[in-house]
């Protein structure tokens, strides 16, 4: 049996981190077994769906690198990395659903009531054989004992989730349904529908939920809930993928940094943990740092420039050598690329805004005298390498009879507008002699 799995999100908003984890586990299982990963957009609820939400889903999957294997050829939806496939859209499969409803009606397995079509649900308990949760016997609830039947097509003719979910899994030959544990309560209805259609149901594997670090349910307002925030904040997709792997799956050797290909090689449903996963933002940041250290120079520059562009900086007007030298002083000094513009935006500004708290502390009469002497001493320095800049600053401090730090802090503020940042001597070398002198003069005019 060739494995066929699917990810079937509803385009009603952002892509939740739990949905991304579900997509990843399906993708991993397909790649591990040599099977197929299908993307299906469950968009039958026209009132709640939007084209923008579809694009958010596609963008998120592509950013994570989760390519899907088949779908209708389309020029409307940009395909994933492989070929020109669009996802399947339930809104384009109305005829198939109607035909299946008519088949159930003709066999007496469904009936019309108040304009809606209802499915005749079994009155017997249903056993769910789940690959993660184990065997679950679901008897009828008190409410269901009176009327366990459920609507499969609304009075306006629109099919409901339970029906279309089962029909699509049936007609797309899905072998394994890997989804969140919150769907476990739906499975009895789905098993009954498969039986009514006369076909075996797929294997079900309900994976644990993702909770906040305090054990509460993660809502859309909670940190880390929306996948789009990860690329907006400058996370690396390989770090996010690695972390998602750890939310409910364990390779049994207590390792936390697992490259994607190794995860593919080792992933299996039997290793999915039974208990709910807790989101640990600090662990994610740690993984971010681990992967950031491995970036090639070209990719580091690409991501850094993208972060500056998102923040409104135009780095294209800078000479390439200057741009790379500036970025090199930042490497390893920040966690997220979204932090980079605040950390090193001074490289790409003609006019600085000084941090008011730092300015009140550092722009003092005594420091004005000190910076005036430093400016005078630096004027004679040409060229302007970091080692000679450092020597000149230290000799100026000795000339003034103060510790080096007394001179370093107001100098940094004058050149960058802030009290922290890259190595002072190296940033001065990158800025160069002329920029450094001009910035010192402008700062002195503020005293």
N, C-alpha and C positions, 0 to 999 in steps of 0.2 A: 504494500500500500504506500503510494507516494504521498508524503505529508503535504497538505494544503491548509494554510492558516490565513486569517484575515484580521485587519484592523478596521473597525467600522465606527468612526466618530460621527457625531451629529454637529453640523456647522451652525451652532447657536451662540458662539462667543469665542473666547480664547481657547487655546489648547492647554488643558490642565496637565500638570506634571505627572499625575497618575495616568492620564491617557497616553502621554509620551512613553511612560514605563511599560504600559500594556503593548504599545506598538513595538517597543524594543524587544520584549520577551517573545512576541510572535515572530519578529524578524530573526532573532537569534535561533529560535527553534527551527525555522525554515532553513536558515543557512547551515545549521548544525546537521540537519538530516538530509540536506540536498533537496528540500521541498520548495514550495512556492509560497510567496508572501503576497497577499491580495489586499489592495486598498479599496474600501467601499465607503462612500459618503452616504450616510443615512439622513436624507434631506426630504423626507415625505411631509414634514411639518413646515409647510411653506410660510406660515405666519411668523415662525421663530428663526428660520434659516436666513443666511445672507451670503452673498458672494464673497464679501470681505472675510467672513469666518472661514470659508473654504480656502481662501488664499493663505490665511494664517496657518491652517492645518498643513497645507502643502509646503509652505515655507519652513515650518518647524521640522517636518520630516526630512526635508532636503538638507537643512542645516545640520541635523543629527547624522545625516548620511544613510538614512533608512530607505533604500530604494525598493520599489515594488516591482513585481514581475510581469504583470499582465493588466489589461484593461482595454477599453475601446480606443481606437486611434482617433485623435482629436487635434484640431488646430486651435481650439479655444483655450484649453488648459495646457499650460506648459508642462511637458513630461518630466519625469524624474531623470536620474543620471542614465538609465538604460532606455534608449529608444524614445519614442514619442507616445507612450501610453498615457492616457488620462486615467483617473480612478473611475470605478463604477459609480454611477449616481442612481440612487433608488428612484428619484423623480423621473428617470428615463425608462423605468421598468414597470409602469403602471399596467400595461397589458398583461404581463405575466402574473401580476398579483390578482387581477380580475379573473383570469382564467382559473387560477387555483381556488379562489373563493367560490366560483360557480361549481367547481368539482366537489367541494365540500358540501355545498347546498344540495347537489344532485344525489349525493350519497346519504343524505340525512344527518350529516355530521355537523351541520351549521344551520341556523335558521334566522329569519328576519324578525326583529322586534322593534317597534317604534322607529322604523326606517333604518336602523343599524343592523349589521349582521353579527350574530353571536355564535361562538364556537361551543359545541356541547362537550364540556369538560368531563373527564372521568370522575366518578364518585369514590374511587379507590385511592389509597395512599400511593405515592410514586417514589420509587427508589432512584436517587441520583448517585451514579458511580463516578465520583470526581477524582481526577488524578492528583489533586493537591489536597483537597479537604477530606477525601475519603468517602465512604458510603454515607449518604444522608437520606433518611426516610422522611418524606414530607407528607404528613397527613393533612386533611382538610382542616382549615381553621373553623372556629365557630361561625364566622360570617359566611365562609364558603360552603358550609354544610347546607345552608338554606338555598344558595344559588351559586355554584362554583363556575357556571358558564361565564365567558368573558367576550367582550367586543373585539372583533378582528377587522371590522370595517365600519367607520362612522356613518352617520346618516347622510353626510355630504359626499359619501363615496370614497373618502380617503382611507386607505388601509392603515392599521396601527402597527406599532413597533413589533409586537410579538409575531404577527403574521409575516411581515416583510423580512424580519430577521431570519426566521426559519426558512422561508422560501428561498432567500438568497443563499443561505448556507447550503441548502439542498441543491439548488441549481448550479452553484459554483463548486460543488463537490468538496466542501470544506470538511476536513478530517478531524481537526482539533479546534475547539473554541477556547481560546485562552483570553480571559477577561477578568475584570475586577470582582472581588467577592461580593460586592453590593448587587451583582446580577444573579447571585445564587437563587434568590427567591423567584426569579423569572423562569428558572430552568424547568420547573415542573410543567408549566404551560408549553414550553418549547418542546419538551419530550413528548407531551401528548399530541402536539401538532405533527411532529415527525411520524408518530405512530399512525395518525389519521391519514397522512399522505402515503403510508405504506412503505416507508424507507427507514433504514437504521439511522439513529441520531449520531452525530459526531461525538468524539470524546470531549468531555468538558474538563477544564482546568481553571478553577477560580483562584486568582492570586490575591495575596493579602493587600489590604488597603494601605495607603500612605497617610500617616498621621503627623501632626505637628510634634515638635520635640517634647511637649508636655502631655502628649497622648490625646489631645483633642482632635476632632476632625478638621482637616485642612479645607478652608474656604477660599474663595477666589481672592479675598483681600489679604490672605496670609502671605508672608514672605516665602518666595520660592514656588508659589502655586501656578503661576502662568509661565509657560515655556518661553514666550517672546521676551520676557524680562531678562532671560539669560544672555541672549545675543545683544540685547540693548545695553546690558551692563558689561559686556566684554568678556564673558566666559568663553572658554574654548570648548567646542562641541565634544572633543575627545574626553575632556574632564567630566562633562555632564553625563555623557554616555557611560563612562566608568562608574560614576556615582549611582546612576539609575540601576546599573547591574546589581549593586549592593543592596538595593531596597527590595528585599524579598527573595534574593537568590544568594546562595553561599557555595563557593567552590570547595569548601571544607578544609582549607589550609590557612585560614585567617589572613590571607593576603588582601590588601585593599586596592592596590594599584594593579589593574589587570588590563592590558591592551585589548582592543576590540577583537582582533583575530583569535587571541587566546580564549576570550569569552565565548566566541563562536565554537571553537574546538571543544570546550568543556561544558557548554550549557546543556542541561537536560531538565525536563519537568520534574523529575524526582528530587531535584535539589532545591526546588522552590520551598521556602520556609512557610510554615503554617501560621505563624503569628504576624500581626500587623507590623509594618515597618515604620520607624520614626525618622522624620526628616532632620538631618544634622547639618546645618548650614556651614559650620566651621569645618567639618570634614570635607565638604564640597570645596571650600576655599583652599584647604590643604592640597587636595587633588589638583585644583587649578594651578597652584604654585608648582607642583611636581611636573605637570605637563608643560607649563610655560617655560621651565628651564630647558626643555628639550626642543624648543622651537628653533627652526633654522633661521638664519639671519633674514632671508627674503620674506618668510612668513611673518616673522616678528615685525618687520617694517610695514608689511601690508596691513596687518591688524592694527598697528599703531596709527598709521595714516588714516585708516577707516574711523578710528575712535576720534581723532582730531576733526575729521570731516563732519561726523555726527554732531560734534560740539560747536560747529560753526567756524572752524579755523580753515584757512586756505593755505595748505602746505605746498601746493603745486607751484607757487611762485618762488619757493626757496630753491637755491642750488642743491642738487642731489647730495653732494658731499656734506653740505651743512646739515641737511635733514638727517642723514644717517648718523653723523657725528652727534647731533643733539639727542637722537633716540638711543644711541649707544650708552649715553650717560644715565639712562633711565632703566636699563635692563636689570631685572632682579630687584627693583626698588618699589614695585607696586604689585598688587594682587590681581586687580581687574583692569582691563583696558579702559573702562569707563573712568577710572581714576586718573588716567594719564594726562588729559587736558588740564586738570587742576594742578597736577604735579609739575608739568613742564610746559604749560602754555606760554610762559614768558619768552621762550625761544622764538615764538612766532607773533609777538606783539611789538608794535612800535611805541606804544604808550602803556605804562604800567600803572596799575592801581595798587597802592600799598596797603597791606593788612593793617587796619587802624590800631589794633591792640599792639602789634609788633612795632608799628611806627611810634606810638606813644612811649614805648620802652627804649627803642634804639636810636631814634632821631633826636638826640639831645645835643646841647651845646658842646659838651666834651667830645662826643663822637663826630660832630661836624669838623672839629679841629683835626681829629684823627683821620677822617676820610679825605680831608683836603691834602694832608701830607701823603696819604696813599696814592691819591690821584696824581700828585706831582711826581712821585717815585715811579709809578706805572707808565708815565708818559715817555720815559726814556727806554722802556722795554719794547724791543722790536727785533725779531718776531716775538710771539706771545705763547709759548708752550706752557703746559700746566706746571711742569717742574720749576721753571723759572718764575712763573707767577707765584707759586707757593713760596719760593725763596725770597722773592721781593716782599711779599706780604709779611713773612716772618721777620725779615730784617727791619721792616717799617715798625712792627710791633716792638722790636728790641729798641729801636730808635726812640719810640714813645715811652718805653719803660713799662709796657703792659703785656699781659698774656696774649697769646695769639687769638684766643677765643673772643677777647674784647673787641678785636678788629674784624673777626670773621662774621659775627652776627649782623652788624649794621651794613657790612659790605654785601652780604647775601640779600638782605632786604632791599638795598639800593639797586641791585642788579636783577632781582626776580620779583620783587613785590611781596615776597612771603618769607617766613622764618625757617622753612625747611624745604628740602629738595635734593637734587643731585649734588655730587661732590663739587664744592665751590671752585676749586682750582681747575677742574676739568670743564665745568660749565663756562668759566671765564675764557678758557682756551677756545671753546666752541663759539662763544659770542664774538671773540676776536678783540683785538686792541681797540679799534674805533668804537664798536658798540659799547664795550666796557667803559671807556672813558666818557662817552656821551651819557650813559646811564648814571654814572657817578655824578656828573655835573648836574643832571636833572634832579637827582635826589638831594644834592646839596642845596639846590634852589628851594627845596621844600622845608628846610630846617628853620 
